[in-house]
Amino acid sequence: MDAGKILLAHNVTAAAALAVVLVGSLSIGIIWWVWAAMGLIIVVTIGLNIAYSRGR
């Protein structure tokens, strides 16, 4: 598997996780540690995308 496919899989997974957190927050309320973890995932995803685009 090349880096592009791995990054695409990570992006899709991160987007799905964000959707689950958003829907969950609508039904059970906002839980700060869940949003903190999601923020970390988003930061890592952005960093991976930047690193991949610079390495191409």
CHARMM internal coordinates of N, CA and C (Angstrom, degrees):
IC EDIT
DIST 1 N 1 CA 1.4551
DIST 1 CA 1 C 1.5278
ANGL 1 N 1 CA 1 C 108.96
DIST 1 C 2 N 1.2972
ANGL 1 CA 1 C 2 N 115.92
DIHE 1 N 1 CA 1 C 2 N 129.21
DIST 2 N 2 CA 1.4579
ANGL 1 C 2 N 2 CA 117.75
DIHE 1 CA 1 C 2 N 2 CA 179.36
DIST 2 CA 2 C 1.5242
ANGL 2 N 2 CA 2 C 111.25
DIHE 1 C 2 N 2 CA 2 C -85.12
DIST 2 C 3 N 1.3089
ANGL 2 CA 2 C 3 N 115.34
DIHE 2 N 2 CA 2 C 3 N 168.85
DIST 3 N 3 CA 1.4734
ANGL 2 C 3 N 3 CA 120.97
DIHE 2 CA 2 C 3 N 3 CA -174.52
DIST 3 CA 3 C 1.5252
ANGL 3 N 3 CA 3 C 111.96
DIHE 2 C 3 N 3 CA 3 C -62.44
DIST 3 C 4 N 1.3257
ANGL 3 CA 3 C 4 N 117.86
DIHE 3 N 3 CA 3 C 4 N -34.82
DIST 4 N 4 CA 1.4601
ANGL 3 C 4 N 4 CA 120.91
DIHE 3 CA 3 C 4 N 4 CA -179.96
DIST 4 CA 4 C 1.5236
ANGL 4 N 4 CA 4 C 112.51
DIHE 3 C 4 N 4 CA 4 C -62.43
DIST 4 C 5 N 1.3353
ANGL 4 CA 4 C 5 N 116.26
DIHE 4 N 4 CA 4 C 5 N -41.61
DIST 5 N 5 CA 1.4713
ANGL 4 C 5 N 5 CA 120.22
DIHE 4 CA 4 C 5 N 5 CA 179.13
DIST 5 CA 5 C 1.5222
ANGL 5 N 5 CA 5 C 111.46
DIHE 4 C 5 N 5 CA 5 C -69.29
DIST 5 C 6 N 1.3290
ANGL 5 CA 5 C 6 N 115.88
DIHE 5 N 5 CA 5 C 6 N -38.20
DIST 6 N 6 CA 1.4648
ANGL 5 C 6 N 6 CA 119.59
DIHE 5 CA 5 C 6 N 6 CA 177.94
DIST 6 CA 6 C 1.5245
ANGL 6 N 6 CA 6 C 110.16
DIHE 5 C 6 N 6 CA 6 C -64.79
DIST 6 C 7 N 1.3260
ANGL 6 CA 6 C 7 N 116.21
DIHE 6 N 6 CA 6 C 7 N -43.28
DIST 7 N 7 CA 1.4582
ANGL 6 C 7 N 7 CA 120.40
DIHE 6 CA 6 C 7 N 7 CA 179.24
DIST 7 CA 7 C 1.5239
ANGL 7 N 7 CA 7 C 111.02
DIHE 6 C 7 N 7 CA 7 C -64.17
DIST 7 C 8 N 1.3340
ANGL 7 CA 7 C 8 N 117.08
DIHE 7 N 7 CA 7 C 8 N -40.67
DIST 8 N 8 CA 1.4590
ANGL 7 C 8 N 8 CA 120.31
DIHE 7 CA 7 C 8 N 8 CA 177.43
DIST 8 CA 8 C 1.5261
ANGL 8 N 8 CA 8 C 110.93
DIHE 7 C 8 N 8 CA 8 C -61.64
DIST 8 C 9 N 1.3234
ANGL 8 CA 8 C 9 N 116.87
DIHE 8 N 8 CA 8 C 9 N -43.44
DIST 9 N 9 CA 1.4691
ANGL 8 C 9 N 9 CA 120.43
DIHE 8 CA 8 C 9 N 9 CA 177.98
DIST 9 CA 9 C 1.5275
ANGL 9 N 9 CA 9 C 110.57
DIHE 8 C 9 N 9 CA 9 C -62.20
DIST 9 C 10 N 1.3234
ANGL 9 CA 9 C 10 N 117.16
DIHE 9 N 9 CA 9 C 10 N -40.28
DIST 10 N 10 CA 1.4668
ANGL 9 C 10 N 10 CA 120.76
DIHE 9 CA 9 C 10 N 10 CA 178.31
DIST 10 CA 10 C 1.5260
ANGL 10 N 10 CA 10 C 110.73
DIHE 9 C 10 N 10 CA 10 C -64.77
DIST 10 C 11 N 1.3349
ANGL 10 CA 10 C 11 N 117.18
DIHE 10 N 10 CA 10 C 11 N -42.93
DIST 11 N 11 CA 1.4600
ANGL 10 C 11 N 11 CA 120.92
DIHE 10 CA 10 C 11 N 11 CA 179.68
DIST 11 CA 11 C 1.5233
ANGL 11 N 11 CA 11 C 111.44
DIHE 10 C 11 N 11 CA 11 C -62.37
DIST 11 C 12 N 1.3278
ANGL 11 CA 11 C 12 N 116.48
DIHE 11 N 11 CA 11 C 12 N -43.46
DIST 12 N 12 CA 1.4726
ANGL 11 C 12 N 12 CA 120.75
DIHE 11 CA 11 C 12 N 12 CA 179.43
DIST 12 CA 12 C 1.5200
ANGL 12 N 12 CA 12 C 110.14
DIHE 11 C 12 N 12 CA 12 C -64.04
DIST 12 C 13 N 1.3265
ANGL 12 CA 12 C 13 N 116.69
DIHE 12 N 12 CA 12 C 13 N -42.70
DIST 13 N 13 CA 1.4658
ANGL 12 C 13 N 13 CA 120.75
DIHE 12 CA 12 C 13 N 13 CA 179.15
DIST 13 CA 13 C 1.5266
ANGL 13 N 13 CA 13 C 111.33
DIHE 12 C 13 N 13 CA 13 C -64.34
DIST 13 C 14 N 1.3276
ANGL 13 CA 13 C 14 N 116.90
DIHE 13 N 13 CA 13 C 14 N -42.62
DIST 14 N 14 CA 1.4661
ANGL 13 C 14 N 14 CA 120.37
DIHE 13 CA 13 C 14 N 14 CA 178.94
DIST 14 CA 14 C 1.5290
ANGL 14 N 14 CA 14 C 111.24
DIHE 13 C 14 N 14 CA 14 C -64.78
DIST 14 C 15 N 1.3288
ANGL 14 CA 14 C 15 N 117.19
DIHE 14 N 14 CA 14 C 15 N -39.27
DIST 15 N 15 CA 1.4709
ANGL 14 C 15 N 15 CA 120.37
DIHE 14 CA 14 C 15 N 15 CA 177.69
DIST 15 CA 15 C 1.5256
ANGL 15 N 15 CA 15 C 110.80
DIHE 14 C 15 N 15 CA 15 C -65.52
DIST 15 C 16 N 1.3251
ANGL 15 CA 15 C 16 N 116.74
DIHE 15 N 15 CA 15 C 16 N -40.34
DIST 16 N 16 CA 1.4703
ANGL 15 C 16 N 16 CA 120.15
DIHE 15 CA 15 C 16 N 16 CA 177.98
DIST 16 CA 16 C 1.5259
ANGL 16 N 16 CA 16 C 110.64
DIHE 15 C 16 N 16 CA 16 C -65.41
DIST 16 C 17 N 1.3248
ANGL 16 CA 16 C 17 N 116.94
DIHE 16 N 16 CA 16 C 17 N -40.91
DIST 17 N 17 CA 1.4696
ANGL 16 C 17 N 17 CA 120.34
DIHE 16 CA 16 C 17 N 17 CA 178.33
DIST 17 CA 17 C 1.5220
ANGL 17 N 17 CA 17 C 110.81
DIHE 16 C 17 N 17 CA 17 C -63.39
DIST 17 C 18 N 1.3306
ANGL 17 CA 17 C 18 N 116.97
DIHE 17 N 17 CA 17 C 18 N -40.79
DIST 18 N 18 CA 1.4636
ANGL 17 C 18 N 18 CA 120.37
DIHE 17 CA 17 C 18 N 18 CA 177.92
DIST 18 CA 18 C 1.5284
ANGL 18 N 18 CA 18 C 110.78
DIHE 17 C 18 N 18 CA 18 C -62.46
DIST 18 C 19 N 1.3324
ANGL 18 CA 18 C 19 N 116.81
DIHE 18 N 18 CA 18 C 19 N -41.57
DIST 19 N 19 CA 1.4656
ANGL 18 C 19 N 19 CA 120.33
DIHE 18 CA 18 C 19 N 19 CA 178.20
DIST 19 CA 19 C 1.5261
ANGL 19 N 19 CA 19 C 111.14
DIHE 18 C 19 N 19 CA 19 C -62.82
DIST 19 C 20 N 1.3214
ANGL 19 CA 19 C 20 N 117.38
DIHE 19 N 19 CA 19 C 20 N -41.79
DIST 20 N 20 CA 1.4673
ANGL 19 C 20 N 20 CA 121.13
DIHE 19 CA 19 C 20 N 20 CA 178.61
DIST 20 CA 20 C 1.5200
ANGL 20 N 20 CA 20 C 110.61
DIHE 19 C 20 N 20 CA 20 C -63.92
DIST 20 C 21 N 1.3289
ANGL 20 CA 20 C 21 N 117.57
DIHE 20 N 20 CA 20 C 21 N -42.52
DIST 21 N 21 CA 1.4651
ANGL 20 C 21 N 21 CA 121.09
DIHE 20 CA 20 C 21 N 21 CA 179.75
DIST 21 CA 21 C 1.5252
ANGL 21 N 21 CA 21 C 110.53
DIHE 20 C 21 N 21 CA 21 C -65.34
DIST 21 C 22 N 1.3352
ANGL 21 CA 21 C 22 N 117.24
DIHE 21 N 21 CA 21 C 22 N -41.69
DIST 22 N 22 CA 1.4697
ANGL 21 C 22 N 22 CA 120.13
DIHE 21 CA 21 C 22 N 22 CA 178.89
DIST 22 CA 22 C 1.5187
ANGL 22 N 22 CA 22 C 111.52
DIHE 21 C 22 N 22 CA 22 C -62.71
DIST 22 C 23 N 1.3207
ANGL 22 CA 22 C 23 N 117.09
DIHE 22 N 22 CA 22 C 23 N -47.26
DIST 23 N 23 CA 1.4707
ANGL 22 C 23 N 23 CA 120.47
DIHE 22 CA 22 C 23 N 23 CA 179.89
DIST 23 CA 23 C 1.5218
ANGL 23 N 23 CA 23 C 110.56
DIHE 22 C 23 N 23 CA 23 C -65.76
DIST 23 C 24 N 1.3231
ANGL 23 CA 23 C 24 N 116.31
DIHE 23 N 23 CA 23 C 24 N -40.71
DIST 24 N 24 CA 1.4627
ANGL 23 C 24 N 24 CA 119.89
DIHE 23 CA 23 C 24 N 24 CA 178.03
DIST 24 CA 24 C 1.5209
ANGL 24 N 24 CA 24 C 112.42
DIHE 23 C 24 N 24 CA 24 C -63.01
DIST 24 C 25 N 1.3381
ANGL 24 CA 24 C 25 N 116.16
DIHE 24 N 24 CA 24 C 25 N -37.63
DIST 25 N 25 CA 1.4590
ANGL 24 C 25 N 25 CA 119.99
DIHE 24 CA 24 C 25 N 25 CA 178.95
DIST 25 CA 25 C 1.5262
ANGL 25 N 25 CA 25 C 111.76
DIHE 24 C 25 N 25 CA 25 C -66.96
DIST 25 C 26 N 1.3243
ANGL 25 CA 25 C 26 N 116.44
DIHE 25 N 25 CA 25 C 26 N -32.24
DIST 26 N 26 CA 1.4632
ANGL 25 C 26 N 26 CA 119.57
DIHE 25 CA 25 C 26 N 26 CA 177.35
DIST 26 CA 26 C 1.5230
ANGL 26 N 26 CA 26 C 111.40
DIHE 25 C 26 N 26 CA 26 C -68.49
DIST 26 C 27 N 1.3296
ANGL 26 CA 26 C 27 N 117.09
DIHE 26 N 26 CA 26 C 27 N -33.66
DIST 27 N 27 CA 1.4549
ANGL 26 C 27 N 27 CA 119.41
DIHE 26 CA 26 C 27 N 27 CA -175.46
DIST 27 CA 27 C 1.5300
ANGL 27 N 27 CA 27 C 113.50
DIHE 26 C 27 N 27 CA 27 C -91.13
DIST 27 C 28 N 1.3426
ANGL 27 CA 27 C 28 N 117.96
DIHE 27 N 27 CA 27 C 28 N -37.00
DIST 28 N 28 CA 1.4641
ANGL 27 C 28 N 28 CA 118.86
DIHE 27 CA 27 C 28 N 28 CA -176.04
DIST 28 CA 28 C 1.5166
ANGL 28 N 28 CA 28 C 113.71
DIHE 27 C 28 N 28 CA 28 C -114.93
DIST 28 C 29 N 1.3031
ANGL 28 CA 28 C 29 N 117.44
DIHE 28 N 28 CA 28 C 29 N -2.24
DIST 29 N 29 CA 1.4612
ANGL 28 C 29 N 29 CA 120.46
DIHE 28 CA 28 C 29 N 29 CA -179.51
DIST 29 CA 29 C 1.5180
ANGL 29 N 29 CA 29 C 111.76
DIHE 28 C 29 N 29 CA 29 C 96.87
DIST 29 C 30 N 1.3027
ANGL 29 CA 29 C 30 N 114.93
DIHE 29 N 29 CA 29 C 30 N 168.87
DIST 30 N 30 CA 1.4639
ANGL 29 C 30 N 30 CA 121.02
DIHE 29 CA 29 C 30 N 30 CA -177.11
DIST 30 CA 30 C 1.5211
ANGL 30 N 30 CA 30 C 109.74
DIHE 29 C 30 N 30 CA 30 C -83.69
DIST 30 C 31 N 1.3256
ANGL 30 CA 30 C 31 N 116.04
DIHE 30 N 30 CA 30 C 31 N 125.94
DIST 31 N 31 CA 1.4598
ANGL 30 C 31 N 31 CA 122.80
DIHE 30 CA 30 C 31 N 31 CA 176.12
DIST 31 CA 31 C 1.5262
ANGL 31 N 31 CA 31 C 106.10
DIHE 30 C 31 N 31 CA 31 C -110.05
DIST 31 C 32 N 1.3125
ANGL 31 CA 31 C 32 N 117.09
DIHE 31 N 31 CA 31 C 32 N 119.67
DIST 32 N 32 CA 1.4632
ANGL 31 C 32 N 32 CA 120.90
DIHE 31 CA 31 C 32 N 32 CA -169.89
DIST 32 CA 32 C 1.5136
ANGL 32 N 32 CA 32 C 113.33
DIHE 31 C 32 N 32 CA 32 C -60.19
DIST 32 C 33 N 1.3527
ANGL 32 CA 32 C 33 N 117.99
DIHE 32 N 32 CA 32 C 33 N -39.71
DIST 33 N 33 CA 1.4542
ANGL 32 C 33 N 33 CA 119.00
DIHE 32 CA 32 C 33 N 33 CA -175.91
DIST 33 CA 33 C 1.5169
ANGL 33 N 33 CA 33 C 112.19
DIHE 32 C 33 N 33 CA 33 C -72.34
DIST 33 C 34 N 1.3423
ANGL 33 CA 33 C 34 N 117.38
DIHE 33 N 33 CA 33 C 34 N -27.31
DIST 34 N 34 CA 1.4617
ANGL 33 C 34 N 34 CA 119.94
DIHE 33 CA 33 C 34 N 34 CA 175.63
DIST 34 CA 34 C 1.5300
ANGL 34 N 34 CA 34 C 109.32
DIHE 33 C 34 N 34 CA 34 C -68.01
DIST 34 C 35 N 1.3328
ANGL 34 CA 34 C 35 N 115.71
DIHE 34 N 34 CA 34 C 35 N -43.35
DIST 35 N 35 CA 1.4679
ANGL 34 C 35 N 35 CA 119.17
DIHE 34 CA 34 C 35 N 35 CA 178.74
DIST 35 CA 35 C 1.5196
ANGL 35 N 35 CA 35 C 111.47
DIHE 34 C 35 N 35 CA 35 C -68.87
DIST 35 C 36 N 1.3294
ANGL 35 CA 35 C 36 N 118.71
DIHE 35 N 35 CA 35 C 36 N -31.97
DIST 36 N 36 CA 1.4582
ANGL 35 C 36 N 36 CA 121.13
DIHE 35 CA 35 C 36 N 36 CA 175.82
DIST 36 CA 36 C 1.5303
ANGL 36 N 36 CA 36 C 110.23
DIHE 35 C 36 N 36 CA 36 C -65.19
DIST 36 C 37 N 1.3220
ANGL 36 CA 36 C 37 N 116.67
DIHE 36 N 36 CA 36 C 37 N -43.43
DIST 37 N 37 CA 1.4677
ANGL 36 C 37 N 37 CA 120.63
DIHE 36 CA 36 C 37 N 37 CA 177.51
DIST 37 CA 37 C 1.5260
ANGL 37 N 37 CA 37 C 110.56
DIHE 36 C 37 N 37 CA 37 C -64.30
DIST 37 C 38 N 1.3216
ANGL 37 CA 37 C 38 N 117.19
DIHE 37 N 37 CA 37 C 38 N -40.74
DIST 38 N 38 CA 1.4686
ANGL 37 C 38 N 38 CA 120.67
DIHE 37 CA 37 C 38 N 38 CA 179.26
DIST 38 CA 38 C 1.5211
ANGL 38 N 38 CA 38 C 110.16
DIHE 37 C 38 N 38 CA 38 C -65.02
DIST 38 C 39 N 1.3214
ANGL 38 CA 38 C 39 N 117.61
DIHE 38 N 38 CA 38 C 39 N -38.68
DIST 39 N 39 CA 1.4591
ANGL 38 C 39 N 39 CA 120.84
DIHE 38 CA 38 C 39 N 39 CA 176.70
DIST 39 CA 39 C 1.5243
ANGL 39 N 39 CA 39 C 111.16
DIHE 38 C 39 N 39 CA 39 C -61.29
DIST 39 C 40 N 1.3296
ANGL 39 CA 39 C 40 N 116.88
DIHE 39 N 39 CA 39 C 40 N -40.52
DIST 40 N 40 CA 1.4576
ANGL 39 C 40 N 40 CA 120.88
DIHE 39 CA 39 C 40 N 40 CA 177.79
DIST 40 CA 40 C 1.5290
ANGL 40 N 40 CA 40 C 110.76
DIHE 39 C 40 N 40 CA 40 C -63.86
DIST 40 C 41 N 1.3204
ANGL 40 CA 40 C 41 N 116.70
DIHE 40 N 40 CA 40 C 41 N -42.48
DIST 41 N 41 CA 1.4663
ANGL 40 C 41 N 41 CA 120.78
DIHE 40 CA 40 C 41 N 41 CA 178.19
DIST 41 CA 41 C 1.5225
ANGL 41 N 41 CA 41 C 110.50
DIHE 40 C 41 N 41 CA 41 C -62.14
DIST 41 C 42 N 1.3256
ANGL 41 CA 41 C 42 N 117.36
DIHE 41 N 41 CA 41 C 42 N -41.50
DIST 42 N 42 CA 1.4706
ANGL 41 C 42 N 42 CA 120.84
DIHE 41 CA 41 C 42 N 42 CA 179.55
DIST 42 CA 42 C 1.5273
ANGL 42 N 42 CA 42 C 110.73
DIHE 41 C 42 N 42 CA 42 C -64.68
DIST 42 C 43 N 1.3309
ANGL 42 CA 42 C 43 N 117.11
DIHE 42 N 42 CA 42 C 43 N -42.50
DIST 43 N 43 CA 1.4622
ANGL 42 C 43 N 43 CA 120.57
DIHE 42 CA 42 C 43 N 43 CA 179.11
DIST 43 CA 43 C 1.5356
ANGL 43 N 43 CA 43 C 110.61
DIHE 42 C 43 N 43 CA 43 C -62.88
DIST 43 C 44 N 1.3165
ANGL 43 CA 43 C 44 N 117.08
DIHE 43 N 43 CA 43 C 44 N -43.69
DIST 44 N 44 CA 1.4648
ANGL 43 C 44 N 44 CA 120.87
DIHE 43 CA 43 C 44 N 44 CA 178.21
DIST 44 CA 44 C 1.5227
ANGL 44 N 44 CA 44 C 110.38
DIHE 43 C 44 N 44 CA 44 C -63.04
DIST 44 C 45 N 1.3326
ANGL 44 CA 44 C 45 N 117.15
DIHE 44 N 44 CA 44 C 45 N -42.39
DIST 45 N 45 CA 1.4608
ANGL 44 C 45 N 45 CA 121.06
DIHE 44 CA 44 C 45 N 45 CA 179.82
DIST 45 CA 45 C 1.5224
ANGL 45 N 45 CA 45 C 111.29
DIHE 44 C 45 N 45 CA 45 C -61.99
DIST 45 C 46 N 1.3064
ANGL 45 CA 45 C 46 N 117.01
DIHE 45 N 45 CA 45 C 46 N -45.24
DIST 46 N 46 CA 1.4712
ANGL 45 C 46 N 46 CA 120.62
DIHE 45 CA 45 C 46 N 46 CA 178.48
DIST 46 CA 46 C 1.5332
ANGL 46 N 46 CA 46 C 109.91
DIHE 45 C 46 N 46 CA 46 C -62.67
DIST 46 C 47 N 1.3177
ANGL 46 CA 46 C 47 N 116.91
DIHE 46 N 46 CA 46 C 47 N -43.49
DIST 47 N 47 CA 1.4583
ANGL 46 C 47 N 47 CA 120.50
DIHE 46 CA 46 C 47 N 47 CA 178.46
DIST 47 CA 47 C 1.5179
ANGL 47 N 47 CA 47 C 112.82
DIHE 46 C 47 N 47 CA 47 C -61.78
DIST 47 C 48 N 1.3185
ANGL 47 CA 47 C 48 N 117.38
DIHE 47 N 47 CA 47 C 48 N -42.22
DIST 48 N 48 CA 1.4598
ANGL 47 C 48 N 48 CA 120.79
DIHE 47 CA 47 C 48 N 48 CA 178.04
DIST 48 CA 48 C 1.5192
ANGL 48 N 48 CA 48 C 111.47
DIHE 47 C 48 N 48 CA 48 C -64.39
DIST 48 C 49 N 1.3215
ANGL 48 CA 48 C 49 N 116.49
DIHE 48 N 48 CA 48 C 49 N -40.67
DIST 49 N 49 CA 1.4673
ANGL 48 C 49 N 49 CA 119.79
DIHE 48 CA 48 C 49 N 49 CA 179.00
DIST 49 CA 49 C 1.5240
ANGL 49 N 49 CA 49 C 111.52
DIHE 48 C 49 N 49 CA 49 C -65.28
DIST 49 C 50 N 1.3221
ANGL 49 CA 49 C 50 N 117.39
DIHE 49 N 49 CA 49 C 50 N -40.52
DIST 50 N 50 CA 1.4634
ANGL 49 C 50 N 50 CA 120.68
DIHE 49 CA 49 C 50 N 50 CA 178.28
DIST 50 CA 50 C 1.5256
ANGL 50 N 50 CA 50 C 110.45
DIHE 49 C 50 N 50 CA 50 C -65.85
DIST 50 C 51 N 1.3284
ANGL 50 CA 50 C 51 N 116.57
DIHE 50 N 50 CA 50 C 51 N -44.78
DIST 51 N 51 CA 1.4613
ANGL 50 C 51 N 51 CA 120.25
DIHE 50 CA 50 C 51 N 51 CA -179.72
DIST 51 CA 51 C 1.5243
ANGL 51 N 51 CA 51 C 110.61
DIHE 50 C 51 N 51 CA 51 C -62.89
DIST 51 C 52 N 1.3290
ANGL 51 CA 51 C 52 N 117.28
DIHE 51 N 51 CA 51 C 52 N -40.61
DIST 52 N 52 CA 1.4591
ANGL 51 C 52 N 52 CA 120.28
DIHE 51 CA 51 C 52 N 52 CA -179.84
DIST 52 CA 52 C 1.5299
ANGL 52 N 52 CA 52 C 111.16
DIHE 51 C 52 N 52 CA 52 C -66.71
DIST 52 C 53 N 1.3407
ANGL 52 CA 52 C 53 N 116.32
DIHE 52 N 52 CA 52 C 53 N -41.43
DIST 53 N 53 CA 1.4619
ANGL 52 C 53 N 53 CA 118.98
DIHE 52 CA 52 C 53 N 53 CA -177.85
DIST 53 CA 53 C 1.5261
ANGL 53 N 53 CA 53 C 111.17
DIHE 52 C 53 N 53 CA 53 C -68.92
DIST 53 C 54 N 1.3117
ANGL 53 CA 53 C 54 N 118.62
DIHE 53 N 53 CA 53 C 54 N -31.52
DIST 54 N 54 CA 1.4671
ANGL 53 C 54 N 54 CA 121.27
DIHE 53 CA 53 C 54 N 54 CA 178.06
DIST 54 CA 54 C 1.5316
ANGL 54 N 54 CA 54 C 111.45
DIHE 53 C 54 N 54 CA 54 C -76.52
DIST 54 C 55 N 1.3171
ANGL 54 CA 54 C 55 N 116.19
DIHE 54 N 54 CA 54 C 55 N -27.13
DIST 55 N 55 CA 1.4617
ANGL 54 C 55 N 55 CA 120.05
DIHE 54 CA 54 C 55 N 55 CA -177.95
DIST 55 CA 55 C 1.5077
ANGL 55 N 55 CA 55 C 114.26
DIHE 54 C 55 N 55 CA 55 C -84.26
DIST 55 C 56 N 1.3031
ANGL 55 CA 55 C 56 N 117.76
DIHE 55 N 55 CA 55 C 56 N -8.46
DIST 56 N 56 CA 1.4757
ANGL 55 C 56 N 56 CA 120.93
DIHE 55 CA 55 C 56 N 56 CA -178.28
DIST 56 CA 56 C 1.4703
ANGL 56 N 56 CA 56 C 112.79
DIHE 55 C 56 N 56 CA 56 C -77.15
END
COOR INIT
IC SEED 1 N 1 CA 1 C
IC BUILD
